[in-house]
Amino acid sequence: MMRSVLAIAMAGLLLICLLGLAAGQEGPDVRVEFSSSIKALEEAGIAPVEGVWSLNLNGSMATMALLQSGREIRGQVRAEGGEWEGRAAGTVGPSEMVLSLAYLFNDSIVSALLQGTVNDDSLGGTFIRTYQFGGDKGPFVARRTSNSTEGYAWEGSQADGSMSKPDAVDLSSLWKPTGTPVMASIKQGLVPAEAGPI
């Protein structure tokens, strides 16, 4: 049970950190609404990645529907057979992309970090995926199957098309006091050393 709680907490922390890093990255000051013009993105030096993508994570097939607002990307991801579905968030530059995926599979939170290059209607690079009792890494490829995300439900979108920032998450209730010096680490936001690998 404790490992499940720690796995969920770690996946949440990973996603929060990645979103925080993405928000803090320097880049062109460009505000582009969803369904933005490809020309506007290219003029700003940002690769357009909005649309529906067929994703292959080292043999695991999924569909991603991504929205884009300037450098920010986010969306939904679902396994080909429907075994799991989750969320995606990340950033994109002129030809590079970093994307974090989080989903629930067999009662375990799974986090994946994809880093790669954008080349028109294809993505490629490497990923690292962690889950409750391990993880894996390898190559990923994706092919855009549609430029439109019509038909996908989006939470957190603003009326003007901009993306809302996630609210701060308080994870302090996930750990109980143990009376050890590790509690000082927890209060500072660090993961306890006694937690072991996830």
CYANA upper distance limits for C-alpha pairs under 8 A (distance plus 0.5 A):
  1 MET  CA      5 VAL  CA      6.90
  2 MET  CA      6 LEU  CA      6.62
  3 ARG  CA      7 ALA  CA      6.42
  3 ARG  CA    132 GLN  CA      7.51
  3 ARG  CA    195 ALA  CA      8.24
  3 ARG  CA    198 ILE  CA      7.50
  4 SER  CA      8 ILE  CA      6.68
  4 SER  CA    108 SER  CA      7.28
  4 SER  CA    132 GLN  CA      7.07
  5 VAL  CA      9 ALA  CA      6.60
  5 VAL  CA    174 LEU  CA      7.51
  6 LEU  CA     10 MET  CA      6.44
  6 LEU  CA    174 LEU  CA      8.49
  6 LEU  CA    195 ALA  CA      7.92
  6 LEU  CA    198 ILE  CA      7.91
  7 ALA  CA     11 ALA  CA      6.59
  7 ALA  CA    108 SER  CA      7.90
  7 ALA  CA    109 ILE  CA      6.91
  7 ALA  CA    131 TYR  CA      7.41
  7 ALA  CA    132 GLN  CA      6.03
  7 ALA  CA    198 ILE  CA      6.45
  8 ILE  CA     12 GLY  CA      6.63
  8 ILE  CA    108 SER  CA      7.95
  8 ILE  CA    109 ILE  CA      6.03
  9 ALA  CA     13 LEU  CA      6.55
  9 ALA  CA    171 LEU  CA      7.68
  9 ALA  CA    174 LEU  CA      7.99
 10 MET  CA     14 LEU  CA      6.52
 11 ALA  CA     15 LEU  CA      6.75
 11 ALA  CA    102 ALA  CA      7.67
 11 ALA  CA    109 ILE  CA      7.04
 11 ALA  CA    110 VAL  CA      7.39
 11 ALA  CA    111 SER  CA      6.19
 12 GLY  CA     16 ILE  CA      6.60
 13 LEU  CA     17 CYS  CA      6.46
 14 LEU  CA     18 LEU  CA      6.60
 14 LEU  CA    111 SER  CA      8.23
 15 LEU  CA     19 LEU  CA      6.58
 15 LEU  CA    100 SER  CA      7.22
 15 LEU  CA    101 LEU  CA      8.46
 15 LEU  CA    102 ALA  CA      7.94
 15 LEU  CA    111 SER  CA      8.43
 16 ILE  CA     20 GLY  CA      6.53
 17 CYS  CA     21 LEU  CA      6.55
 18 LEU  CA     22 ALA  CA      6.50
 18 LEU  CA     90 GLY  CA      7.79
 18 LEU  CA    100 SER  CA      7.66
 19 LEU  CA     23 ALA  CA      6.58
 19 LEU  CA     89 ALA  CA      7.48
 19 LEU  CA     90 GLY  CA      7.22
 20 GLY  CA     24 GLY  CA      6.74
 21 LEU  CA     25 GLN  CA      6.76
 22 ALA  CA     72 GLU  CA      8.00
 22 ALA  CA     90 GLY  CA      6.85
 22 ALA  CA     91 THR  CA      6.41
 23 ALA  CA     72 GLU  CA      8.43
 27 GLY  CA     71 ARG  CA      8.27
 28 PRO  CA     44 ALA  CA      7.19
 28 PRO  CA     45 GLY  CA      8.41
 30 VAL  CA     44 ALA  CA      7.52
 30 VAL  CA     70 GLY  CA      6.32
 31 ARG  CA     69 SER  CA      7.19
 31 ARG  CA     70 GLY  CA      6.25
 32 VAL  CA     36 SER  CA      6.28
 32 VAL  CA     40 ALA  CA      8.30
 32 VAL  CA     41 LEU  CA      8.13
 32 VAL  CA     68 GLN  CA      8.41
 32 VAL  CA     69 SER  CA      5.51
 32 VAL  CA     70 GLY  CA      5.62
 32 VAL  CA    162 SER  CA      8.27
 33 GLU  CA     68 GLN  CA      8.17
 33 GLU  CA     69 SER  CA      6.06
 33 GLU  CA     70 GLY  CA      8.27
 33 GLU  CA    160 ASP  CA      7.61
 33 GLU  CA    161 GLY  CA      5.40
 33 GLU  CA    162 SER  CA      6.42
 34 PHE  CA     67 LEU  CA      6.77
 34 PHE  CA     68 GLN  CA      6.27
 34 PHE  CA     69 SER  CA      6.23
 34 PHE  CA    161 GLY  CA      5.76
 34 PHE  CA    162 SER  CA      7.44
 35 SER  CA     50 GLU  CA      7.75
 35 SER  CA     67 LEU  CA      7.94
 35 SER  CA     68 GLN  CA      7.89
 35 SER  CA    148 SER  CA      8.21
 36 SER  CA     40 ALA  CA      7.88
 36 SER  CA     41 LEU  CA      8.04
 36 SER  CA     68 GLN  CA      8.04
 36 SER  CA     69 SER  CA      7.91
 37 SER  CA     41 LEU  CA      7.07
 38 ILE  CA     42 GLU  CA      6.67
 38 ILE  CA     48 PRO  CA      6.41
 39 LYS  CA     43 GLU  CA      6.58
 40 ALA  CA     44 ALA  CA      6.80
 41 LEU  CA     45 GLY  CA      6.85
 41 LEU  CA     46 ILE  CA      5.57
 41 LEU  CA     47 ALA  CA      6.96
 41 LEU  CA     48 PRO  CA      6.65
 41 LEU  CA     70 GLY  CA      7.32
 42 GLU  CA     46 ILE  CA      5.85
 42 GLU  CA     47 ALA  CA      6.62
 42 GLU  CA     48 PRO  CA      7.63
 42 GLU  CA     94 PRO  CA      8.29
 45 GLY  CA     93 GLY  CA      7.48
 45 GLY  CA     94 PRO  CA      5.51
 46 ILE  CA     70 GLY  CA      7.58
 46 ILE  CA     71 ARG  CA      7.05
 46 ILE  CA     92 VAL  CA      7.20
 46 ILE  CA     93 GLY  CA      5.37
 46 ILE  CA     94 PRO  CA      4.86
 46 ILE  CA     95 SER  CA      7.90
 47 ALA  CA     92 VAL  CA      7.10
 47 ALA  CA     93 GLY  CA      6.45
 47 ALA  CA     94 PRO  CA      5.41
 47 ALA  CA     95 SER  CA      6.38
 47 ALA  CA     96 GLU  CA      8.39
 47 ALA  CA    118 VAL  CA      7.41
 47 ALA  CA    120 ASP  CA      8.40
 48 PRO  CA     68 GLN  CA      8.12
 48 PRO  CA    120 ASP  CA      8.39
 49 VAL  CA     66 LEU  CA      7.64
 49 VAL  CA     67 LEU  CA      8.27
 49 VAL  CA     68 GLN  CA      7.39
 49 VAL  CA     73 ILE  CA      8.47
 49 VAL  CA    118 VAL  CA      8.38
 49 VAL  CA    121 ASP  CA      8.38
 50 GLU  CA     65 ALA  CA      8.11
 50 GLU  CA     66 LEU  CA      5.57
 50 GLU  CA     67 LEU  CA      5.40
 50 GLU  CA     68 GLN  CA      5.83
 50 GLU  CA     73 ILE  CA      8.22
 50 GLU  CA    147 ASN  CA      6.83
 50 GLU  CA    148 SER  CA      8.03
 50 GLU  CA    149 THR  CA      8.21
 51 GLY  CA     65 ALA  CA      6.20
 51 GLY  CA     66 LEU  CA      5.86
 51 GLY  CA     67 LEU  CA      7.21
 51 GLY  CA    144 ARG  CA      7.23
 51 GLY  CA    145 THR  CA      8.10
 51 GLY  CA    146 SER  CA      6.01
 51 GLY  CA    147 ASN  CA      4.66
 51 GLY  CA    148 SER  CA      5.57
 51 GLY  CA    149 THR  CA      5.83
 52 VAL  CA     63 THR  CA      7.52
 52 VAL  CA     64 MET  CA      6.10
 52 VAL  CA     65 ALA  CA      4.84
 52 VAL  CA     66 LEU  CA      6.83
 52 VAL  CA    144 ARG  CA      6.24
 52 VAL  CA    145 THR  CA      6.14
 52 VAL  CA    146 SER  CA      5.59
 52 VAL  CA    147 ASN  CA      6.88
 52 VAL  CA    148 SER  CA      7.27
 52 VAL  CA    149 THR  CA      6.61
 53 TRP  CA     63 THR  CA      6.18
 53 TRP  CA     64 MET  CA      5.50
 53 TRP  CA     65 ALA  CA      6.78
 53 TRP  CA     66 LEU  CA      8.35
 53 TRP  CA    142 ALA  CA      6.59
 53 TRP  CA    143 ARG  CA      5.88
 53 TRP  CA    144 ARG  CA      4.71
 53 TRP  CA    145 THR  CA      5.99
 53 TRP  CA    146 SER  CA      7.65
 54 SER  CA     61 MET  CA      7.83
 54 SER  CA     62 ALA  CA      6.61
 54 SER  CA     63 THR  CA      5.30
 54 SER  CA     64 MET  CA      6.96
 54 SER  CA    142 ALA  CA      5.84
 54 SER  CA    143 ARG  CA      5.77
 54 SER  CA    144 ARG  CA      6.81
 54 SER  CA    145 THR  CA      7.13
 55 LEU  CA     61 MET  CA      6.18
 55 LEU  CA     62 ALA  CA      5.54
 55 LEU  CA     63 THR  CA      6.23
 55 LEU  CA     64 MET  CA      7.29
 55 LEU  CA    140 PHE  CA      7.81
 55 LEU  CA    141 VAL  CA      6.56
 55 LEU  CA    142 ALA  CA      4.80
 55 LEU  CA    143 ARG  CA      7.25
 56 ASN  CA     60 SER  CA      6.01
 56 ASN  CA     61 MET  CA      5.15
 56 ASN  CA     62 ALA  CA      6.98
 56 ASN  CA    140 PHE  CA      6.03
 56 ASN  CA    141 VAL  CA      5.86
 56 ASN  CA    142 ALA  CA      6.55
 57 LEU  CA     61 MET  CA      6.91
 57 LEU  CA     62 ALA  CA      8.49
 57 LEU  CA    127 PHE  CA      7.99
 57 LEU  CA    138 GLY  CA      7.91
 57 LEU  CA    139 PRO  CA      7.04
 57 LEU  CA    140 PHE  CA      5.09
 57 LEU  CA    141 VAL  CA      7.38
 58 ASN  CA    138 GLY  CA      6.39
 58 ASN  CA    139 PRO  CA      6.11
 58 ASN  CA    140 PHE  CA      6.26
 60 SER  CA     79 ALA  CA      8.24
 61 MET  CA     79 ALA  CA      6.59
 61 MET  CA     80 GLU  CA      5.95
 62 ALA  CA     77 VAL  CA      7.17
 62 ALA  CA     78 ARG  CA      5.85
 62 ALA  CA     79 ALA  CA      4.59
 62 ALA  CA     80 GLU  CA      5.18
 63 THR  CA     77 VAL  CA      6.07
 63 THR  CA     78 ARG  CA      5.83
 63 THR  CA     79 ALA  CA      6.88
 63 THR  CA     80 GLU  CA      6.99
 64 MET  CA     75 GLY  CA      7.56
 64 MET  CA     76 GLN  CA      6.18
 64 MET  CA     77 VAL  CA      4.80
 64 MET  CA     78 ARG  CA      7.08
 65 ALA  CA     75 GLY  CA      5.99
 65 ALA  CA     76 GLN  CA      5.84
 65 ALA  CA     77 VAL  CA      6.93
 65 ALA  CA    149 THR  CA      6.64
 65 ALA  CA    152 TYR  CA      7.97
 66 LEU  CA     73 ILE  CA      6.94
 66 LEU  CA     74 ARG  CA      5.98
 66 LEU  CA     75 GLY  CA      4.89
 66 LEU  CA     76 GLN  CA      7.17
 66 LEU  CA     88 ALA  CA      8.29
 66 LEU  CA    149 THR  CA      7.76
 67 LEU  CA     73 ILE  CA      6.12
 67 LEU  CA     74 ARG  CA      5.99
 67 LEU  CA     75 GLY  CA      6.28
 67 LEU  CA    149 THR  CA      8.01
 68 GLN  CA     72 GLU  CA      6.25
 68 GLN  CA     73 ILE  CA      4.99
 68 GLN  CA     74 ARG  CA      7.19
 69 SER  CA     73 ILE  CA      6.95
 69 SER  CA    161 GLY  CA      8.46
 69 SER  CA    162 SER  CA      6.98
 69 SER  CA    163 MET  CA      7.62
 71 ARG  CA     91 THR  CA      5.76
 71 ARG  CA     92 VAL  CA      5.56
 71 ARG  CA     93 GLY  CA      6.82
 72 GLU  CA     89 ALA  CA      8.17
 72 GLU  CA     90 GLY  CA      6.56
 72 GLU  CA     91 THR  CA      5.24
 72 GLU  CA     92 VAL  CA      7.11
 73 ILE  CA     88 ALA  CA      8.39
 73 ILE  CA     89 ALA  CA      6.13
 73 ILE  CA     90 GLY  CA      5.72
 73 ILE  CA     91 THR  CA      6.08
 73 ILE  CA     92 VAL  CA      7.60
 74 ARG  CA     87 ARG  CA      7.94
 74 ARG  CA     88 ALA  CA      5.61
 74 ARG  CA     89 ALA  CA      4.56
 74 ARG  CA     90 GLY  CA      6.73
 75 GLY  CA     87 ARG  CA      6.30
 75 GLY  CA     88 ALA  CA      5.49
 75 GLY  CA     89 ALA  CA      7.01
 75 GLY  CA    154 TRP  CA      8.08
 76 GLN  CA     85 GLU  CA      7.87
 76 GLN  CA     86 GLY  CA      6.36
 76 GLN  CA     87 ARG  CA      5.07
 76 GLN  CA     88 ALA  CA      6.17
 77 VAL  CA     85 GLU  CA      6.06
 77 VAL  CA     86 GLY  CA      5.80
 77 VAL  CA     87 ARG  CA      6.29
 77 VAL  CA     88 ALA  CA      7.09
 77 VAL  CA    101 LEU  CA      8.20
 78 ARG  CA     82 GLY  CA      6.74
 78 ARG  CA     83 GLU  CA      8.37
 78 ARG  CA     84 TRP  CA      6.39
 78 ARG  CA     85 GLU  CA      4.56
 78 ARG  CA     86 GLY  CA      6.88
 79 ALA  CA     83 GLU  CA      6.38
 79 ALA  CA     84 TRP  CA      6.01
 79 ALA  CA     85 GLU  CA      6.69
 83 GLU  CA    105 PHE  CA      7.76
 84 TRP  CA    103 TYR  CA      7.25
 84 TRP  CA    104 LEU  CA      6.83
 84 TRP  CA    105 PHE  CA      6.23
 85 GLU  CA    103 TYR  CA      6.31
 85 GLU  CA    104 LEU  CA      7.58
 86 GLY  CA    101 LEU  CA      7.51
 86 GLY  CA    102 ALA  CA      6.08
 86 GLY  CA    103 TYR  CA      4.65
 86 GLY  CA    104 LEU  CA      7.46
 87 ARG  CA    101 LEU  CA      6.23
 87 ARG  CA    102 ALA  CA      6.05
 87 ARG  CA    103 TYR  CA      7.07
 88 ALA  CA     99 LEU  CA      7.12
 88 ALA  CA    100 SER  CA      6.06
 88 ALA  CA    101 LEU  CA      5.01
 88 ALA  CA    102 ALA  CA      7.14
 89 ALA  CA     99 LEU  CA      6.12
 89 ALA  CA    100 SER  CA      5.88
 89 ALA  CA    101 LEU  CA      7.25
 90 GLY  CA     97 MET  CA      7.98
 90 GLY  CA     98 VAL  CA      5.97
 90 GLY  CA     99 LEU  CA      4.73
 90 GLY  CA    100 SER  CA      6.44
 91 THR  CA     97 MET  CA      6.36
 91 THR  CA     98 VAL  CA      6.01
 91 THR  CA     99 LEU  CA      7.06
 92 VAL  CA     96 GLU  CA      6.29
 92 VAL  CA     97 MET  CA      4.80
 92 VAL  CA     98 VAL  CA      6.95
 93 GLY  CA     97 MET  CA      6.79
 95 SER  CA    117 THR  CA      5.95
 95 SER  CA    118 VAL  CA      5.42
 95 SER  CA    119 ASN  CA      7.35
 96 GLU  CA    115 GLN  CA      8.12
 96 GLU  CA    116 GLY  CA      6.25
 96 GLU  CA    117 THR  CA      4.80
 96 GLU  CA    118 VAL  CA      6.17
 97 MET  CA    114 LEU  CA      8.40
 97 MET  CA    115 GLN  CA      6.32
 97 MET  CA    116 GLY  CA      5.95
 97 MET  CA    117 THR  CA      6.33
 97 MET  CA    118 VAL  CA      7.21
 98 VAL  CA    113 LEU  CA      7.78
 98 VAL  CA    114 LEU  CA      6.18
 98 VAL  CA    115 GLN  CA      5.05
 98 VAL  CA    116 GLY  CA      7.15
 99 LEU  CA    113 LEU  CA      6.36
 99 LEU  CA    114 LEU  CA      5.56
 99 LEU  CA    115 GLN  CA      7.00
100 SER  CA    111 SER  CA      7.65
100 SER  CA    112 ALA  CA      6.17
100 SER  CA    113 LEU  CA      5.06
100 SER  CA    114 LEU  CA      6.73
101 LEU  CA    110 VAL  CA      8.46
101 LEU  CA    111 SER  CA      6.13
101 LEU  CA    112 ALA  CA      5.48
101 LEU  CA    113 LEU  CA      6.89
101 LEU  CA    114 LEU  CA      8.47
102 ALA  CA    109 ILE  CA      7.51
102 ALA  CA    110 VAL  CA      6.13
102 ALA  CA    111 SER  CA      5.09
102 ALA  CA    112 ALA  CA      6.98
103 TYR  CA    109 ILE  CA      6.30
103 TYR  CA    110 VAL  CA      5.82
103 TYR  CA    111 SER  CA      7.25
104 LEU  CA    108 SER  CA      6.00
104 LEU  CA    109 ILE  CA      5.09
104 LEU  CA    110 VAL  CA      6.45
105 PHE  CA    109 ILE  CA      6.89
105 PHE  CA    110 VAL  CA      7.26
108 SER  CA    131 TYR  CA      7.10
108 SER  CA    132 GLN  CA      6.46
109 ILE  CA    131 TYR  CA      6.58
109 ILE  CA    132 GLN  CA      7.47
110 VAL  CA    129 ARG  CA      7.50
110 VAL  CA    130 THR  CA      6.29
110 VAL  CA    131 TYR  CA      5.13
110 VAL  CA    132 GLN  CA      7.98
111 SER  CA    129 ARG  CA      6.08
111 SER  CA    130 THR  CA      5.88
111 SER  CA    131 TYR  CA      7.10
112 ALA  CA    127 PHE  CA      7.13
112 ALA  CA    128 ILE  CA      6.08
112 ALA  CA    129 ARG  CA      4.59
112 ALA  CA    130 THR  CA      6.89
113 LEU  CA    127 PHE  CA      5.93
113 LEU  CA    128 ILE  CA      5.93
113 LEU  CA    129 ARG  CA      6.94
114 LEU  CA    125 GLY  CA      7.64
114 LEU  CA    126 THR  CA      6.41
114 LEU  CA    127 PHE  CA      4.82
114 LEU  CA    128 ILE  CA      7.28
114 LEU  CA    140 PHE  CA      8.23
115 GLN  CA    125 GLY  CA      6.21
115 GLN  CA    126 THR  CA      6.18
115 GLN  CA    127 PHE  CA      6.79
116 GLY  CA    123 LEU  CA      7.24
116 GLY  CA    124 GLY  CA      5.77
116 GLY  CA    125 GLY  CA      4.39
116 GLY  CA    126 THR  CA      6.79
117 THR  CA    123 LEU  CA      6.20
117 THR  CA    124 GLY  CA      6.10
117 THR  CA    125 GLY  CA      6.80
118 VAL  CA    122 SER  CA      6.60
118 VAL  CA    123 LEU  CA      5.26
118 VAL  CA    124 GLY  CA      7.44
119 ASN  CA    123 LEU  CA      6.70
121 ASP  CA    143 ARG  CA      6.28
121 ASP  CA    144 ARG  CA      5.48
122 SER  CA    141 VAL  CA      7.79
122 SER  CA    142 ALA  CA      6.08
122 SER  CA    143 ARG  CA      5.05
122 SER  CA    144 ARG  CA      6.68
123 LEU  CA    140 PHE  CA      8.49
123 LEU  CA    141 VAL  CA      6.03
123 LEU  CA    142 ALA  CA      5.43
123 LEU  CA    143 ARG  CA      6.97
124 GLY  CA    139 PRO  CA      7.97
124 GLY  CA    140 PHE  CA      6.13
124 GLY  CA    141 VAL  CA      4.85
124 GLY  CA    142 ALA  CA      6.89
125 GLY  CA    139 PRO  CA      6.21
125 GLY  CA    140 PHE  CA      6.00
125 GLY  CA    141 VAL  CA      7.17
126 THR  CA    137 LYS  CA      7.79
126 THR  CA    138 GLY  CA      6.03
126 THR  CA    139 PRO  CA      4.81
126 THR  CA    140 PHE  CA      6.02
127 PHE  CA    137 LYS  CA      5.94
127 PHE  CA    138 GLY  CA      6.10
127 PHE  CA    139 PRO  CA      6.61
127 PHE  CA    140 PHE  CA      6.95
128 ILE  CA    135 GLY  CA      7.93
128 ILE  CA    136 ASP  CA      6.45
128 ILE  CA    137 LYS  CA      4.73
128 ILE  CA    138 GLY  CA      7.26
129 ARG  CA    135 GLY  CA      5.76
129 ARG  CA    136 ASP  CA      5.80
129 ARG  CA    137 LYS  CA      6.47
130 THR  CA    134 GLY  CA      6.45
130 THR  CA    135 GLY  CA      4.61
130 THR  CA    136 ASP  CA      7.15
130 THR  CA    198 ILE  CA      8.10
131 TYR  CA    135 GLY  CA      6.11
131 TYR  CA    198 ILE  CA      7.17
132 GLN  CA    198 ILE  CA      5.69
133 PHE  CA    197 PRO  CA      8.47
133 PHE  CA    198 ILE  CA      6.21
134 GLY  CA    197 PRO  CA      8.41
134 GLY  CA    198 ILE  CA      6.77
156 GLY  CA    163 MET  CA      6.96
156 GLY  CA    164 SER  CA      6.04
157 SER  CA    161 GLY  CA      6.69
157 SER  CA    162 SER  CA      6.71
157 SER  CA    163 MET  CA      5.63
157 SER  CA    164 SER  CA      6.65
158 GLN  CA    162 SER  CA      5.85
158 GLN  CA    163 MET  CA      6.58
158 GLN  CA    164 SER  CA      7.04
171 LEU  CA    175 TRP  CA      8.40
172 SER  CA    186 ILE  CA      8.45
172 SER  CA    187 LYS  CA      8.43
177 PRO  CA    183 MET  CA      7.10
178 THR  CA    183 MET  CA      7.59
179 GLY  CA    183 MET  CA      7.58
181 PRO  CA    185 SER  CA      8.03
182 VAL  CA    186 ILE  CA      7.02
182 VAL  CA    192 PRO  CA      6.32
182 VAL  CA    193 ALA  CA      7.77
182 VAL  CA    194 GLU  CA      8.49
183 MET  CA    187 LYS  CA      6.73
183 MET  CA    192 PRO  CA      8.15
184 ALA  CA    188 GLN  CA      6.90
185 SER  CA    189 GLY  CA      6.89
185 SER  CA    190 LEU  CA      5.59
185 SER  CA    191 VAL  CA      7.39
185 SER  CA    192 PRO  CA      6.91
186 ILE  CA    190 LEU  CA      5.68
186 ILE  CA    191 VAL  CA      6.71
186 ILE  CA    192 PRO  CA      6.82
191 VAL  CA    195 ALA  CA      8.00
